Amino acid sequence: MTADEVRSTIMNGLPCDHVEVLGDDGQHFEAVIVSPQFTGKNMVQQHQLVYLTLGERMRAEIHALSMRTFTPEGWTLSAMK
């Protein structure tokens, strides 16, 4: 699995304003995900939404996914820092 495939899967399954995925070994990835679906949810709930979106790929194809999740408002505030 490539970083582009992970990115596409997330974007196709979850409304996102921004998704960036890095990873070059096909199993370990780092992602930054900005979605309005994260509003009102804590970090664990946000990550659960991403895992749900990736579904079986998290068990079979992706060994590790490190992610930073943001609401659109949180993303704007982090960019200002």
N, CA, C and O atoms as a CHARMM CRD file, in Angstrom:
* protein
*
  324
    1    1 MET  N      0.84200  -1.17400   0.00000 PROA 1      0.00000
    2    1 MET  CA     0.00000   0.00000   0.00000 PROA 1      0.00000
    3    1 MET  C      0.88800   1.23700   0.00000 PROA 1      0.00000
    4    1 MET  O      1.91100   1.27600   0.68400 PROA 1      0.00000
    5    2 THR  N      0.49500   2.24000  -0.76500 PROA 2      0.00000
    6    2 THR  CA     1.27600   3.47000  -0.84800 PROA 2      0.00000
    7    2 THR  C      0.61800   4.57300  -0.02200 PROA 2      0.00000
    8    2 THR  O     -0.55000   4.47600   0.35700 PROA 2      0.00000
    9    3 ALA  N      1.38500   5.61000   0.24500 PROA 3      0.00000
   10    3 ALA  CA     0.84400   6.76700   0.96700 PROA 3      0.00000
   11    3 ALA  C     -0.31900   7.38400   0.19300 PROA 3      0.00000
   12    3 ALA  O     -1.29600   7.82900   0.79600 PROA 3      0.00000
   13    4 ASP  N     -0.22200   7.41300  -1.12700 PROA 4      0.00000
   14    4 ASP  CA    -1.31400   7.95500  -1.95000 PROA 4      0.00000
   15    4 ASP  C     -2.58400   7.11800  -1.81600 PROA 4      0.00000
   16    4 ASP  O     -3.68800   7.66300  -1.80300 PROA 4      0.00000
   17    5 GLU  N     -2.43500   5.81000  -1.71800 PROA 5      0.00000
   18    5 GLU  CA    -3.60600   4.93700  -1.54200 PROA 5      0.00000
   19    5 GLU  C     -4.26100   5.15700  -0.18000 PROA 5      0.00000
   20    5 GLU  O     -5.48700   5.16800  -0.06700 PROA 5      0.00000
   21    6 VAL  N     -3.43700   5.33200   0.84900 PROA 6      0.00000
   22    6 VAL  CA    -3.98000   5.61300   2.17900 PROA 6      0.00000
   23    6 VAL  C     -4.73000   6.94700   2.14200 PROA 6      0.00000
   24    6 VAL  O     -5.84300   7.06000   2.65700 PROA 6      0.00000
   25    7 ARG  N     -4.11100   7.94500   1.53100 PROA 7      0.00000
   26    7 ARG  CA    -4.73400   9.27100   1.42200 PROA 7      0.00000
   27    7 ARG  C     -6.06100   9.18500   0.68000 PROA 7      0.00000
   28    7 ARG  O     -7.06000   9.74200   1.13700 PROA 7      0.00000
   29    8 SER  N     -6.08700   8.50600  -0.44300 PROA 8      0.00000
   30    8 SER  CA    -7.31600   8.36800  -1.23300 PROA 8      0.00000
   31    8 SER  C     -8.40900   7.64400  -0.45000 PROA 8      0.00000
   32    8 SER  O     -9.57400   8.03800  -0.50000 PROA 8      0.00000
   33    9 THR  N     -8.04200   6.59800   0.26400 PROA 9      0.00000
   34    9 THR  CA    -9.02100   5.85500   1.04600 PROA 9      0.00000
   35    9 THR  C     -9.64500   6.74500   2.11900 PROA 9      0.00000
   36    9 THR  O    -10.86000   6.72600   2.32100 PROA 9      0.00000
   37   10 ILE  N     -8.80900   7.52200   2.80100 PROA 10     0.00000
   38   10 ILE  CA    -9.32500   8.42800   3.82700 PROA 10     0.00000
   39   10 ILE  C    -10.23700   9.47500   3.19900 PROA 10     0.00000
   40   10 ILE  O    -11.33300   9.72800   3.69900 PROA 10     0.00000
   41   11 MET  N     -9.79200  10.07700   2.11500 PROA 11     0.00000
   42   11 MET  CA   -10.57700  11.14500   1.47800 PROA 11     0.00000
   43   11 MET  C    -11.89300  10.63400   0.88900 PROA 11     0.00000
   44   11 MET  O    -12.88500  11.36300   0.86400 PROA 11     0.00000
   45   12 ASN  N    -11.90700   9.39200   0.41900 PROA 12     0.00000
   46   12 ASN  CA   -13.13300   8.82200  -0.14100 PROA 12     0.00000
   47   12 ASN  C    -14.13500   8.40900   0.92900 PROA 12     0.00000
   48   12 ASN  O    -15.33000   8.30900   0.65200 PROA 12     0.00000
   49   13 GLY  N    -13.66200   8.16900   2.14500 PROA 13     0.00000
   50   13 GLY  CA   -14.55000   7.68500   3.18500 PROA 13     0.00000
   51   13 GLY  C    -14.90900   8.69100   4.26200 PROA 13     0.00000
   52   13 GLY  O    -15.78600   8.43800   5.08900 PROA 13     0.00000
   53   14 LEU  N    -14.23100   9.83800   4.25500 PROA 14     0.00000
   54   14 LEU  CA   -14.42700  10.82000   5.30300 PROA 14     0.00000
   55   14 LEU  C    -14.32900  12.21300   4.68100 PROA 14     0.00000
   56   14 LEU  O    -13.34100  12.51200   4.01100 PROA 14     0.00000
   57   15 PRO  N    -15.32500  13.06500   4.88700 PROA 15     0.00000
   58   15 PRO  CA   -15.22600  14.42000   4.34700 PROA 15     0.00000
   59   15 PRO  C    -14.00900  15.12500   4.96000 PROA 15     0.00000
   60   15 PRO  O    -13.92400  15.27200   6.17900 PROA 15     0.00000
   61   16 CYS  N    -13.08100  15.55200   4.12300 PROA 16     0.00000
   62   16 CYS  CA   -11.84100  16.16200   4.60800 PROA 16     0.00000
   63   16 CYS  C    -11.55200  17.47400   3.88400 PROA 16     0.00000
   64   16 CYS  O    -11.82100  17.62300   2.69200 PROA 16     0.00000
   65   17 ASP  N    -10.99900  18.41100   4.63500 PROA 17     0.00000
   66   17 ASP  CA   -10.51100  19.65000   4.04400 PROA 17     0.00000
   67   17 ASP  C     -9.05700  19.50200   3.62000 PROA 17     0.00000
   68   17 ASP  O     -8.59700  20.18100   2.70200 PROA 17     0.00000
   69   18 HSD  N     -8.33600  18.61000   4.29800 PROA 18     0.00000
   70   18 HSD  CA    -6.91400  18.42400   4.00900 PROA 18     0.00000
   71   18 HSD  C     -6.48900  17.04500   4.50800 PROA 18     0.00000
   72   18 HSD  O     -6.83900  16.64400   5.61800 PROA 18     0.00000
   73   19 VAL  N     -5.74500  16.33600   3.69400 PROA 19     0.00000
   74   19 VAL  CA    -5.15200  15.05700   4.11400 PROA 19     0.00000
   75   19 VAL  C     -3.74600  14.99600   3.53500 PROA 19     0.00000
   76   19 VAL  O     -3.54000  15.18000   2.33500 PROA 19     0.00000
   77   20 GLU  N     -2.80100  14.74000   4.39700 PROA 20     0.00000
   78   20 GLU  CA    -1.41100  14.56000   3.97600 PROA 20     0.00000
   79   20 GLU  C     -0.91900  13.25700   4.59400 PROA 20     0.00000
   80   20 GLU  O     -1.01200  13.07200   5.80700 PROA 20     0.00000
   81   21 VAL  N     -0.39900  12.36000   3.77400 PROA 21     0.00000
   82   21 VAL  CA     0.08600  11.06600   4.27000 PROA 21     0.00000
   83   21 VAL  C      1.50700  10.86000   3.77000 PROA 21     0.00000
   84   21 VAL  O      1.79500  11.02100   2.58400 PROA 21     0.00000
   85   22 LEU  N      2.37600  10.50500   4.68300 PROA 22     0.00000
   86   22 LEU  CA     3.75900  10.18100   4.35200 PROA 22     0.00000
   87   22 LEU  C      4.03400   8.75100   4.76400 PROA 22     0.00000
   88   22 LEU  O      3.45400   8.24700   5.72600 PROA 22     0.00000
   89   23 GLY  N      4.90900   8.10900   4.04100 PROA 23     0.00000
   90   23 GLY  CA     5.31500   6.73700   4.35000 PROA 23     0.00000
   91   23 GLY  C      5.94300   6.14200   3.11600 PROA 23     0.00000
   92   23 GLY  O      5.42200   6.29100   2.01100 PROA 23     0.00000
   93   24 ASP  N      7.06800   5.46200   3.30000 PROA 24     0.00000
   94   24 ASP  CA     7.75500   4.93600   2.12100 PROA 24     0.00000
   95   24 ASP  C      8.04300   3.44900   2.18000 PROA 24     0.00000
   96   24 ASP  O      8.68100   2.90600   1.27800 PROA 24     0.00000
   97   25 ASP  N      7.57900   2.77500   3.24000 PROA 25     0.00000
   98   25 ASP  CA     7.85600   1.34700   3.31100 PROA 25     0.00000
   99   25 ASP  C      6.62200   0.48100   3.07200 PROA 25     0.00000
  100   25 ASP  O      6.69700  -0.74600   3.12800 PROA 25     0.00000
  101   26 GLY  N      5.48100   1.12900   2.80300 PROA 26     0.00000
  102   26 GLY  CA     4.27000   0.39200   2.48000 PROA 26     0.00000
  103   26 GLY  C      3.48500  -0.13300   3.66800 PROA 26     0.00000
  104   26 GLY  O      2.42500  -0.73200   3.48400 PROA 26     0.00000
  105   27 GLN  N      3.98100   0.07700   4.89100 PROA 27     0.00000
  106   27 GLN  CA     3.28200  -0.42400   6.07600 PROA 27     0.00000
  107   27 GLN  C      3.18400   0.59500   7.20100 PROA 27     0.00000
  108   27 GLN  O      2.26200   0.51900   8.01300 PROA 27     0.00000
  109   28 HSD  N      4.10800   1.54400   7.26800 PROA 28     0.00000
  110   28 HSD  CA     4.14700   2.54300   8.33000 PROA 28     0.00000
  111   28 HSD  C      3.88000   3.91300   7.71600 PROA 28     0.00000
  112   28 HSD  O      4.54700   4.32300   6.76600 PROA 28     0.00000
  113   29 PHE  N      2.89600   4.61200   8.27300 PROA 29     0.00000
  114   29 PHE  CA     2.48600   5.88900   7.69100 PROA 29     0.00000
  115   29 PHE  C      2.28500   6.94000   8.76600 PROA 29     0.00000
  116   29 PHE  O      1.99200   6.63300   9.92200 PROA 29     0.00000
  117   30 GLU  N      2.45200   8.19500   8.35100 PROA 30     0.00000
  118   30 GLU  CA     2.15300   9.34500   9.19200 PROA 30     0.00000
  119   30 GLU  C      1.14400  10.18500   8.42300 PROA 30     0.00000
  120   30 GLU  O      1.28700  10.39300   7.21800 PROA 30     0.00000
  121   31 ALA  N      0.11500  10.67200   9.13200 PROA 31     0.00000
  122   31 ALA  CA    -0.93300  11.42800   8.45600 PROA 31     0.00000
  123   31 ALA  C     -1.32600  12.66900   9.25200 PROA 31     0.00000
  124   31 ALA  O     -1.30600  12.68000  10.48300 PROA 31     0.00000
  125   32 VAL  N     -1.68500  13.71300   8.50700 PROA 32     0.00000
  126   32 VAL  CA    -2.33000  14.89600   9.05300 PROA 32     0.00000
  127   32 VAL  C     -3.68500  14.95300   8.37000 PROA 32     0.00000
  128   32 VAL  O     -3.76800  14.97600   7.14200 PROA 32     0.00000
  129   33 ILE  N     -4.74900  14.97500   9.16600 PROA 33     0.00000
  130   33 ILE  CA    -6.10000  14.90100   8.62000 PROA 33     0.00000
  131   33 ILE  C     -6.93800  16.02400   9.22500 PROA 33     0.00000
  132   33 ILE  O     -7.02000  16.16500  10.44500 PROA 33     0.00000
  133   34 VAL  N     -7.55900  16.81900   8.35500 PROA 34     0.00000
  134   34 VAL  CA    -8.42800  17.91300   8.78000 PROA 34     0.00000
  135   34 VAL  C     -9.82600  17.60900   8.26400 PROA 34     0.00000
  136   34 VAL  O    -10.04200  17.50100   7.05700 PROA 34     0.00000
  137   35 SER  N    -10.77800  17.47200   9.19000 PROA 35     0.00000
  138   35 SER  CA   -12.13900  17.12200   8.79100 PROA 35     0.00000
  139   35 SER  C    -13.16500  17.82000   9.67800 PROA 35     0.00000
  140   35 SER  O    -12.99300  17.89000  10.89500 PROA 35     0.00000
  141   36 PRO  N    -14.22700  18.33200   9.06900 PROA 36     0.00000
  142   36 PRO  CA   -15.30800  18.89200   9.88300 PROA 36     0.00000
  143   36 PRO  C    -16.01400  17.82100  10.71200 PROA 36     0.00000
  144   36 PRO  O    -16.69400  18.14700  11.68500 PROA 36     0.00000
  145   37 GLN  N    -15.86200  16.55100  10.34300 PROA 37     0.00000
  146   37 GLN  CA   -16.45800  15.44700  11.10000 PROA 37     0.00000
  147   37 GLN  C    -15.84400  15.32000  12.49300 PROA 37     0.00000
  148   37 GLN  O    -16.42800  14.67500  13.36400 PROA 37     0.00000
  149   38 PHE  N    -14.68400  15.92100  12.71700 PROA 38     0.00000
  150   38 PHE  CA   -14.00300  15.83100  14.00500 PROA 38     0.00000
  151   38 PHE  C    -14.55700  16.81900  15.02900 PROA 38     0.00000
  152   38 PHE  O    -14.26600  16.70200  16.22000 PROA 38     0.00000
  153   39 THR  N    -15.34300  17.77800  14.58200 PROA 39     0.00000
  154   39 THR  CA   -15.87600  18.79900  15.47800 PROA 39     0.00000
  155   39 THR  C    -16.69900  18.16000  16.60000 PROA 39     0.00000
  156   39 THR  O    -17.58600  17.34300  16.35000 PROA 39     0.00000
  157   40 GLY  N    -16.39100  18.54600  17.82800 PROA 40     0.00000
  158   40 GLY  CA   -17.10500  18.03400  18.99600 PROA 40     0.00000
  159   40 GLY  C    -16.64200  16.67600  19.47200 PROA 40     0.00000
  160   40 GLY  O    -17.20900  16.12300  20.41400 PROA 40     0.00000
  161   41 LYS  N    -15.61100  16.12500  18.83100 PROA 41     0.00000
  162   41 LYS  CA   -15.10000  14.80400  19.21400 PROA 41     0.00000
  163   41 LYS  C    -13.71000  14.95700  19.83400 PROA 41     0.00000
  164   41 LYS  O    -12.93600  15.82900  19.44100 PROA 41     0.00000
  165   42 ASN  N    -13.40900  14.10200  20.80200 PROA 42     0.00000
  166   42 ASN  CA   -12.06200  14.13200  21.36400 PROA 42     0.00000
  167   42 ASN  C    -11.10800  13.39500  20.41600 PROA 42     0.00000
  168   42 ASN  O    -11.53100  12.81600  19.41500 PROA 42     0.00000
  169   43 MET  N     -9.82100  13.42900  20.75000 PROA 43     0.00000
  170   43 MET  CA    -8.81300  12.85100  19.85600 PROA 43     0.00000
  171   43 MET  C     -9.03800  11.36000  19.60800 PROA 43     0.00000
  172   43 MET  O     -8.88400  10.89400  18.47900 PROA 43     0.00000
  173   44 VAL  N     -9.39700  10.61600  20.63600 PROA 44     0.00000
  174   44 VAL  CA    -9.63600   9.18100  20.46900 PROA 44     0.00000
  175   44 VAL  C    -10.79000   8.95700  19.48600 PROA 44     0.00000
  176   44 VAL  O    -10.68900   8.11300  18.59500 PROA 44     0.00000
  177   45 GLN  N    -11.86300   9.69400  19.64000 PROA 45     0.00000
  178   45 GLN  CA   -13.01400   9.56000  18.73500 PROA 45     0.00000
  179   45 GLN  C    -12.64300   9.94900  17.30600 PROA 45     0.00000
  180   45 GLN  O    -13.10500   9.32100  16.35300 PROA 45     0.00000
  181   46 GLN  N    -11.81700  10.97200  17.15400 PROA 46     0.00000
  182   46 GLN  CA   -11.36100  11.37600  15.82200 PROA 46     0.00000
  183   46 GLN  C    -10.55400  10.25800  15.17300 PROA 46     0.00000
  184   46 GLN  O    -10.76200   9.93300  14.00300 PROA 46     0.00000
  185   47 HSD  N     -9.64500   9.67700  15.92600 PROA 47     0.00000
  186   47 HSD  CA    -8.81300   8.59500  15.39600 PROA 47     0.00000
  187   47 HSD  C     -9.67500   7.37100  15.06700 PROA 47     0.00000
  188   47 HSD  O     -9.42300   6.68000  14.07900 PROA 47     0.00000
  189   48 GLN  N    -10.68900   7.10500  15.89400 PROA 48     0.00000
  190   48 GLN  CA   -11.58800   5.99300  15.61200 PROA 48     0.00000
  191   48 GLN  C    -12.31300   6.17900  14.28100 PROA 48     0.00000
  192   48 GLN  O    -12.52900   5.21000  13.55400 PROA 48     0.00000
  193   49 LEU  N    -12.68900   7.41500  13.95900 PROA 49     0.00000
  194   49 LEU  CA   -13.32800   7.68100  12.66500 PROA 49     0.00000
  195   49 LEU  C    -12.39000   7.34000  11.51100 PROA 49     0.00000
  196   49 LEU  O    -12.81300   6.77700  10.50100 PROA 49     0.00000
  197   50 VAL  N    -11.11700   7.68600  11.67100 PROA 50     0.00000
  198   50 VAL  CA   -10.13900   7.38200  10.61900 PROA 50     0.00000
  199   50 VAL  C     -9.95200   5.86800  10.49900 PROA 50     0.00000
  200   50 VAL  O     -9.92300   5.33000   9.39300 PROA 50     0.00000
  201   51 TYR  N     -9.82700   5.18400  11.63700 PROA 51     0.00000
  202   51 TYR  CA    -9.68000   3.72600  11.60600 PROA 51     0.00000
  203   51 TYR  C    -10.89000   3.06400  10.95800 PROA 51     0.00000
  204   51 TYR  O    -10.74400   2.12000  10.18200 PROA 51     0.00000
  205   52 LEU  N    -12.07700   3.55600  11.27300 PROA 52     0.00000
  206   52 LEU  CA   -13.30400   3.03000  10.67900 PROA 52     0.00000
  207   52 LEU  C    -13.28600   3.23500   9.15900 PROA 52     0.00000
  208   52 LEU  O    -13.70600   2.36000   8.40200 PROA 52     0.00000
  209   53 THR  N    -12.80400   4.37700   8.73200 PROA 53     0.00000
  210   53 THR  CA   -12.71300   4.68400   7.30400 PROA 53     0.00000
  211   53 THR  C    -11.74000   3.73500   6.59800 PROA 53     0.00000
  212   53 THR  O    -11.99900   3.29700   5.47700 PROA 53     0.00000
  213   54 LEU  N    -10.63300   3.42400   7.24800 PROA 54     0.00000
  214   54 LEU  CA    -9.63900   2.53300   6.64200 PROA 54     0.00000
  215   54 LEU  C    -10.05000   1.06400   6.73200 PROA 54     0.00000
  216   54 LEU  O     -9.57100   0.23100   5.96300 PROA 54     0.00000
  217   55 GLY  N    -10.92900   0.75600   7.66700 PROA 55     0.00000
  218   55 GLY  CA   -11.50400  -0.58400   7.76900 PROA 55     0.00000
  219   55 GLY  C    -10.48700  -1.70300   7.83100 PROA 55     0.00000
  220   55 GLY  O     -9.52700  -1.65300   8.60000 PROA 55     0.00000
  221   56 GLU  N    -10.71200  -2.70200   7.01700 PROA 56     0.00000
  222   56 GLU  CA    -9.89000  -3.91700   7.00300 PROA 56     0.00000
  223   56 GLU  C     -8.43200  -3.62900   6.65500 PROA 56     0.00000
  224   56 GLU  O     -7.54700  -4.40100   7.02400 PROA 56     0.00000
  225   57 ARG  N     -8.17500  -2.54500   5.96000 PROA 57     0.00000
  226   57 ARG  CA    -6.78400  -2.21500   5.60200 PROA 57     0.00000
  227   57 ARG  C     -5.92100  -1.99800   6.83700 PROA 57     0.00000
  228   57 ARG  O     -4.71800  -2.25500   6.81300 PROA 57     0.00000
  229   58 MET  N     -6.54500  -1.51800   7.93000 PROA 58     0.00000
  230   58 MET  CA    -5.78300  -1.33000   9.17200 PROA 58     0.00000
  231   58 MET  C     -5.33100  -2.67400   9.73100 PROA 58     0.00000
  232   58 MET  O     -4.29500  -2.74500  10.39300 PROA 58     0.00000
  233   59 ARG  N     -6.06000  -3.70000   9.48700 PROA 59     0.00000
  234   59 ARG  CA    -5.69800  -5.02500  10.01000 PROA 59     0.00000
  235   59 ARG  C     -4.76300  -5.77200   9.05800 PROA 59     0.00000
  236   59 ARG  O     -3.88900  -6.52100   9.49400 PROA 59     0.00000
  237   60 ALA  N     -4.95400  -5.56300   7.76800 PROA 60     0.00000
  238   60 ALA  CA    -4.25000  -6.39000   6.79200 PROA 60     0.00000
  239   60 ALA  C     -3.05000  -5.71000   6.13000 PROA 60     0.00000
  240   60 ALA  O     -2.01500  -6.34400   5.92400 PROA 60     0.00000
  241   61 GLU  N     -3.18200  -4.43100   5.79900 PROA 61     0.00000
  242   61 GLU  CA    -2.15400  -3.79600   4.97100 PROA 61     0.00000
  243   61 GLU  C     -1.33700  -2.72100   5.68000 PROA 61     0.00000
  244   61 GLU  O     -0.19200  -2.46600   5.30800 PROA 61     0.00000
  245   62 ILE  N     -1.91400  -2.09600   6.69000 PROA 62     0.00000
  246   62 ILE  CA    -1.22100  -1.00200   7.37800 PROA 62     0.00000
  247   62 ILE  C     -0.77500  -1.50300   8.74300 PROA 62     0.00000
  248   62 ILE  O     -1.59600  -1.87900   9.58000 PROA 62     0.00000
  249   63 HSD  N      0.53000  -1.50200   8.95500 PROA 63     0.00000
  250   63 HSD  CA     1.06100  -1.97100  10.24000 PROA 63     0.00000
  251   63 HSD  C      0.94300  -0.87700  11.30200 PROA 63     0.00000
  252   63 HSD  O      0.59500  -1.16100  12.44900 PROA 63     0.00000
  253   64 ALA  N      1.23300   0.37700  10.92300 PROA 64     0.00000
  254   64 ALA  CA     1.19200   1.47900  11.88000 PROA 64     0.00000
  255   64 ALA  C      0.77600   2.76400  11.18100 PROA 64     0.00000
  256   64 ALA  O      1.21700   3.06100  10.07100 PROA 64     0.00000
  257   65 LEU  N     -0.07800   3.51400  11.85300 PROA 65     0.00000
  258   65 LEU  CA    -0.51500   4.81000  11.34100 PROA 65     0.00000
  259   65 LEU  C     -0.44700   5.81300  12.48200 PROA 65     0.00000
  260   65 LEU  O     -1.23300   5.75500  13.42700 PROA 65     0.00000
  261   66 SER  N      0.49700   6.72500  12.38000 PROA 66     0.00000
  262   66 SER  CA     0.60800   7.82300  13.32600 PROA 66     0.00000
  263   66 SER  C     -0.15700   8.99300  12.71800 PROA 66     0.00000
  264   66 SER  O      0.08700   9.36000  11.56900 PROA 66     0.00000
  265   67 MET  N     -1.08000   9.58100  13.47600 PROA 67     0.00000
  266   67 MET  CA    -1.85500  10.65800  12.87700 PROA 67     0.00000
  267   67 MET  C     -2.04200  11.82500  13.81700 PROA 67     0.00000
  268   67 MET  O     -2.07800  11.68700  15.04000 PROA 67     0.00000
  269   68 ARG  N     -2.15800  12.97900  13.19000 PROA 68     0.00000
  270   68 ARG  CA    -2.54800  14.21200  13.86100 PROA 68     0.00000
  271   68 ARG  C     -3.85100  14.63200  13.20600 PROA 68     0.00000
  272   68 ARG  O     -3.90900  14.82600  11.99200 PROA 68     0.00000
  273   69 THR  N     -4.89500  14.77200  14.01000 PROA 69     0.00000
  274   69 THR  CA    -6.20900  15.11400  13.48000 PROA 69     0.00000
  275   69 THR  C     -6.61600  16.49200  13.98400 PROA 69     0.00000
  276   69 THR  O     -6.33000  16.87300  15.11900 PROA 69     0.00000
  277   70 PHE  N     -7.29100  17.22400  13.10800 PROA 70     0.00000
  278   70 PHE  CA    -7.71400  18.58900  13.42900 PROA 70     0.00000
  279   70 PHE  C     -9.11100  18.84400  12.89500 PROA 70     0.00000
  280   70 PHE  O     -9.50100  18.30300  11.86000 PROA 70     0.00000
  281   71 THR  N     -9.86300  19.67600  13.61000 PROA 71     0.00000
  282   71 THR  CA   -11.05900  20.26300  13.02400 PROA 71     0.00000
  283   71 THR  C    -10.57700  21.38400  12.10700 PROA 71     0.00000
  284   71 THR  O     -9.42900  21.81000  12.23800 PROA 71     0.00000
  285   72 PRO  N    -11.39800  21.87500  11.19000 PROA 72     0.00000
  286   72 PRO  CA   -10.95700  23.00400  10.35000 PROA 72     0.00000
  287   72 PRO  C    -10.52200  24.20700  11.20000 PROA 72     0.00000
  288   72 PRO  O     -9.54600  24.87800  10.86700 PROA 72     0.00000
  289   73 GLU  N    -11.24200  24.47900  12.29500 PROA 73     0.00000
  290   73 GLU  CA   -10.88600  25.59600  13.16500 PROA 73     0.00000
  291   73 GLU  C     -9.55200  25.35100  13.86000 PROA 73     0.00000
  292   73 GLU  O     -8.72500  26.25700  13.96200 PROA 73     0.00000
  293   74 GLY  N     -9.34500  24.12800  14.33500 PROA 74     0.00000
  294   74 GLY  CA    -8.09200  23.77800  14.98700 PROA 74     0.00000
  295   74 GLY  C     -6.90900  23.83800  14.03900 PROA 74     0.00000
  296   74 GLY  O     -5.80500  24.22000  14.42900 PROA 74     0.00000
  297   75 TRP  N     -7.14600  23.45800  12.79600 PROA 75     0.00000
  298   75 TRP  CA    -6.09800  23.51000  11.77600 PROA 75     0.00000
  299   75 TRP  C     -5.68900  24.95200  11.51100 PROA 75     0.00000
  300   75 TRP  O     -4.50100  25.25000  11.39000 PROA 75     0.00000
  301   76 THR  N     -6.65900  25.84100  11.42100 PROA 76     0.00000
  302   76 THR  CA    -6.37800  27.25900  11.19000 PROA 76     0.00000
  303   76 THR  C     -5.58000  27.82400  12.36200 PROA 76     0.00000
  304   76 THR  O     -4.61900  28.56500  12.15600 PROA 76     0.00000
  305   77 LEU  N     -5.96700  27.48300  13.57800 PROA 77     0.00000
  306   77 LEU  CA    -5.24200  27.97800  14.75600 PROA 77     0.00000
  307   77 LEU  C     -3.82300  27.43000  14.79500 PROA 77     0.00000
  308   77 LEU  O     -2.90100  28.16400  15.15100 PROA 77     0.00000
  309   78 SER  N     -3.61700  26.16700  14.44200 PROA 78     0.00000
  310   78 SER  CA    -2.27100  25.59900  14.46300 PROA 78     0.00000
  311   78 SER  C     -1.37800  26.22700  13.40400 PROA 78     0.00000
  312   78 SER  O     -0.16600  26.33200  13.59200 PROA 78     0.00000
  313   79 ALA  N     -1.96900  26.64400  12.29600 PROA 79     0.00000
  314   79 ALA  CA    -1.19800  27.28400  11.22800 PROA 79     0.00000
  315   79 ALA  C     -0.73300  28.68100  11.64100 PROA 79     0.00000
  316   79 ALA  O      0.27500  29.17700  11.13900 PROA 79     0.00000
  317   80 MET  N     -1.46000  29.30400  12.54500 PROA 80     0.00000
  318   80 MET  CA    -1.12500  30.65200  12.99600 PROA 80     0.00000
  319   80 MET  C      0.03100  30.66500  13.98800 PROA 80     0.00000
  320   80 MET  O      0.65900  31.70200  14.20400 PROA 80     0.00000
  321   81 LYS  N      0.31100  29.50900  14.59200 PROA 81     0.00000
  322   81 LYS  CA     1.37800  29.43900  15.61900 PROA 81     0.00000
  323   81 LYS  C      2.74000  29.45300  14.99400 PROA 81     0.00000
  324   81 LYS  O      3.74500  29.40000  15.70200 PROA 81     0.00000
